[in-house]
Structure formats: structure tokens, C-alpha cells
């Protein structure tokens, strides 16, 4: 695996921190070195939110991801802010339902996923984050598709265990794109 540096970014309330925590727990379950660093504005829901996730086979020196290998942009301000920070050869995942413009760089691989539209269409409106995460899991081979349910069980609270199936469905929708 080596190391994968990921940055999830969007508005508060889009499940940015949840998606990052999910992948971090997946890494923990698989015995990886993991860092999960959330960041959000004071207004949280509706404000800006992002989280850095690092998965590695080696010890992680710093939790800061300033040059991500993988960027997940769930809104236009996030794409505008972080597009140029992705390493050449990196991957950018864009929620094309909410972001109308194309990525300007030509030295990265770009995936346009209509995550919010699909979530609304499939009546799982709060799970656009997991649809796009499903696509990330499919396209970033270092992550792998094992232990998805075990990781979800770690991040979904006991009170919301009824959401496990919907989260798995959302991951599958993304993986099938």
C-alpha cells in the first residue's frame, strides 16, 4: 500500500467527517497506520467541513494532508480551494450534481459522480457522501473493498443501526458507477 493521503471537503452536514472516519476505521481494522483529522467551521451544519485521512503501512509523521493523493470535493468552494493542492497523478472525485464546472488540471485523474442526485433519486438523501466514497473505494486500489460492514459498524451509532443497510447500499451504488 505505501501511503495514501486523502482530503474530504464540503459543507457541514454532508457527512464529510463521517466518510473520512469510516475509511479510517476500515484502515484500523486492516492493521494499517491511520490518521483522521477533522476540521470544520464554527457553524458546522452548512459551514465548511473537511477531514484529512492517511492510510499507511508505515508510521505516519504528521496528520496534516497538504498535498492529497485523493481529493473528494462535495461542493464548489472545496474544489476551488483544493484542486491545485492534489499531487500530479492524483485523483479528484467531484459531486457533479452540486459542482457545475470541470476540473481544470490535466495531470490528475478526475471522476464526476452525481452523488447528491443519485442519493435523492434512490431516496437516501443523506448518503451522497457514501455514494462518492463507494466510487473512491473502487478507484483507489490501495484502499480495497474488504471490511466495509465491519467499519460501518464502528462508525454508525447503536441508535442508528437501522442505517447500516442504507450505507452499504450507497457504497454499492458508488462502486457500480
N, C-alpha and C positions, 0 to 999 in steps of 0.2 A: 504494500500500500504506500509506503513512504508517508507523506503528509498531504492532507487536503485542507485548504483554508477556504471557508465558506462565509459569505455575508448575506444574511436575510434582511431585507429592508422594505418598509411600507408604512402604512398608517397604523396607529394603535387600534386594536380591535380586529385586525385582520388575521390574528393568530401567528404573527411573525415569531414571537418568543416561543410559543408552543411548538411550532415546526422545528425550530432550532434545538429546543430541549429534547424533542423526540429523536432527532438524529444523534444528539449527544448521548442519550441513554442507549440507543442502538449500539453505538461505539463502545460504551462501557460494558454492555452485555457480551460483546465480542472480544473483550480484553484489550481494547485499544487505549492509547493515551488520549484523553479528551479534555477540551476546554470549551465552555459555553459562557459567553459574556453578553448579557442583555444590556440594552441601552434604550431609554425611552424618555420622551418629553414629559413635563410636569402634568400635562392634561391627559396623558395616557390614551384613553379611547378617543380616536380622532386626531391625536397628535402624531408626531413621528415616532417610529419604533424600529430598532434594528438589533440584530444579535450576530455576534461572531461565533462560529463553531469551527474548531480544529479537531480533526481526527488524524491520529498518527500512530505509527509503530514505535516511534522514539519519544523520549521525554519532550515536552513542549516548553520552550523557554519563555514565551510571552503569550498571554491570551488575546493580544491585540492583532486584528487582521486588517492591515492597511493595504495589502496587495492580495486580494482574494483570487483563488483559482476559479471559484464559482460564486457568481452573484445571482441572487434571486430578488428581482425587483417587482414589487406588488403595486407600485404607483409611480407616476411620472416624476415627482420630485426625487424619489430614490434613484431612478435610472439616471436622471440628470446629474445627481450628486456623485454616484459611484461608478458610472460607466467607465470612465477613464482610469480608475484605480485597478481594474482587473488586469491580471498579468497577460502578456501576449500568449495566445494559445489557450487561454482560459475559456470558461463557458458562462454565458449570461442567459438566464431564464426570465422571460418577461410575461407578466399577466396582460395579454393583448386585449382583454376586454376593457381594462382601465387605462392602458397606455396606447395612445394612438400613433406615436412616432416609432420609427425604426431605429435600431442601434446604428450609430454612425461608423463605428470601428469595423475594420475588415480583418483584423488579426485575432479575432475571437470567434468562437462558435456560438451562435445565437439560436434560442428556441423560443418561439412565440406560442404561448399556451393561453387559450381563452378560459382561464381558470375560474374567474368570477362568473362568467356567462354559463359555463358548464355546471358550476355549483348551483346556480339559480335554476337552470333547466332541469337538473336532477333532484331538485327540492332539498338540497343540502347546502343552503346559502352560506352557512358559517364555515364551510370546509374548502374554500378555494385554496387556502394555504396547503392543505393536504393533497389536493389535486396536483398543484405545481410541485410539491415535494415528491409525489409519486413519479413524475417525469424526471426530476433530479436523480432519484434513485436509479431509474432505468438508464440514464445517460452518463452518469458518473460511475464508471465501473469500480472504482476504489471503494465505493460505499457498499455495494452488494445488496441483495434483496432478502437476506436471511433475518430472522428475529424481529420482523415487523410487529407482530402481535405482542410479543414479549415487551418490546419497547413502548408500545402504546399502553400496555397495562401499567407501566411505570409512570406515565405522564397524565393519563386520564384518571381523575379522582374517583374514589369509590362512589361518590354521589352521582357521577355521570357515566358509570359503566355501560349504560344503555347506548352511549355514543361510540363504543368500540367498533361495532359492525359498520357504522356510517363512515368512520375514519378509514377502516380497511377498504371499504368500497371506494372512497375518494382516492386513496393511494392507487388502487387498481385502475381507476378511470385515467389518472395521470400516466401510469405506466403503459397504458394501451394507446396513448397518443403517438 
